[in-house]
Amino acid sequence: ALPISRHLYYLQLRKDVLEGGINVHEDTAMLLASYALQAEVGDYNQTVHGSDYFVPEHYLPQRVSKIN
């Protein structure tokens, strides 16, 4: 697949998981969030990211982000 197709597929899957269209177990949601965070932001750097590196609402479905 073309890189743009892969990216669009990723965005759609991410949206579906975040909005509850695809229901995943909490452990799976955390794992997917870690992959997305790493792919989008890269390694944590305190100088660059501060406390804004991981915002649960950006990476986890609402039902999971409330648990943590």
NORBEL-V847704 format. One record per backbone hydrogen bond with DSSP energy under -1.0 kcal/mol. NH is the residue of the N-H (numbers start at 1). CO is the residue of the C=O. E is the energy in kcal/mol with one decimal. If there is no record, write none. Layout:
# NORBEL-V847704
NH | CO | E
NH | CO | E
This chain:
# NORBEL-V847704
6 | 2 | -2.3
7 | 3 | -2.4
8 | 4 | -2.6
9 | 5 | -2.3
10 | 6 | -2.5
11 | 7 | -2.6
12 | 8 | -2.2
13 | 9 | -2.5
14 | 10 | -2.9
15 | 11 | -2.4
16 | 12 | -2.5
17 | 13 | -2.4
18 | 14 | -2.7
19 | 15 | -2.6
21 | 16 | -1.7
22 | 16 | -1.8
29 | 25 | -2.6
30 | 26 | -2.2
31 | 27 | -2.1
32 | 28 | -2.9
33 | 29 | -2.4
34 | 30 | -2.2
35 | 31 | -2.0
36 | 32 | -2.6
37 | 33 | -2.7
38 | 34 | -2.2
39 | 35 | -2.5
40 | 36 | -2.6
41 | 37 | -2.8
42 | 37 | -1.0
49 | 45 | -3.5
50 | 46 | -1.3
52 | 49 | -2.0
58 | 55 | -2.4
59 | 56 | -1.3
60 | 56 | -2.7
64 | 61 | -1.1
65 | 61 | -2.7
66 | 62 | -1.6
68 | 64 | -1.5
